């Protein structure tokens, strides 16, 4: 059985965070926000689309940002990343600003040829 390798350069990638959802930790009263990420990869020649969704918390994005800063310090210095907040994490205005900021961060990361 042979595996078919995919060349990422053959695809146009669109990524967005159209919405969020508030979740509650099982067995606990603490709540958190998940950001719903939609990814669509369209093959440049065949126009075939592959779409999927994935949910992540802010901390996952923050860990990615920190990793990219270590691996590509001169390339990611221009990326804007929404700051951490100790209070008001569930405030709807903060969640919306974070959603917009995280979406911009992902889009800029995806289009960067060096990352």
ChimeraX attribute file (.defattr): number of C-alpha atoms within 10 A of each C-alpha:
attribute: neighborCount
match mode: 1-to-1
recipient: residues
	/A:1	3
	/A:2	4
	/A:3	5
	/A:4	6
	/A:5	6
	/A:6	8
	/A:7	8
	/A:8	10
	/A:9	9
	/A:10	13
	/A:11	19
	/A:12	14
	/A:13	19
	/A:14	15
	/A:15	19
	/A:16	19
	/A:17	21
	/A:18	12
	/A:19	15
	/A:20	17
	/A:21	12
	/A:22	11
	/A:23	11
	/A:24	11
	/A:25	9
	/A:26	8
	/A:27	6
	/A:28	7
	/A:29	7
	/A:30	9
	/A:31	13
	/A:32	13
	/A:33	17
	/A:34	19
	/A:35	23
	/A:36	18
	/A:37	20
	/A:38	16
	/A:39	16
	/A:40	16
	/A:41	18
	/A:42	17
	/A:43	17
	/A:44	13
	/A:45	8
	/A:46	9
	/A:47	11
	/A:48	10
	/A:49	13
	/A:50	12
	/A:51	12
	/A:52	10
	/A:53	12
	/A:54	11
	/A:55	15
	/A:56	13
	/A:57	14
	/A:58	18
	/A:59	11
	/A:60	11
	/A:61	17
	/A:62	16
	/A:63	11
	/A:64	11
	/A:65	19
	/A:66	14
	/A:67	12
	/A:68	17
	/A:69	15
	/A:70	11
	/A:71	12
	/A:72	13
	/A:73	12
	/A:74	10
	/A:75	15
	/A:76	19
	/A:77	10
	/A:78	9
	/A:79	13
	/A:80	13
	/A:81	16
	/A:82	17
	/A:83	9
	/A:84	11
	/A:85	8
	/A:86	6
	/A:87	7
	/A:88	10
	/A:89	16
	/A:90	12
	/A:91	9
	/A:92	10
	/A:93	11
	/A:94	14
	/A:95	21
	/A:96	13
	/A:97	12
	/A:98	19
	/A:99	23
	/A:100	16
	/A:101	17
	/A:102	22
	/A:103	19
	/A:104	19
	/A:105	17
	/A:106	20
	/A:107	16
	/A:108	17
	/A:109	17
	/A:110	14
	/A:111	12
	/A:112	11
	/A:113	8
	/A:114	9
	/A:115	12
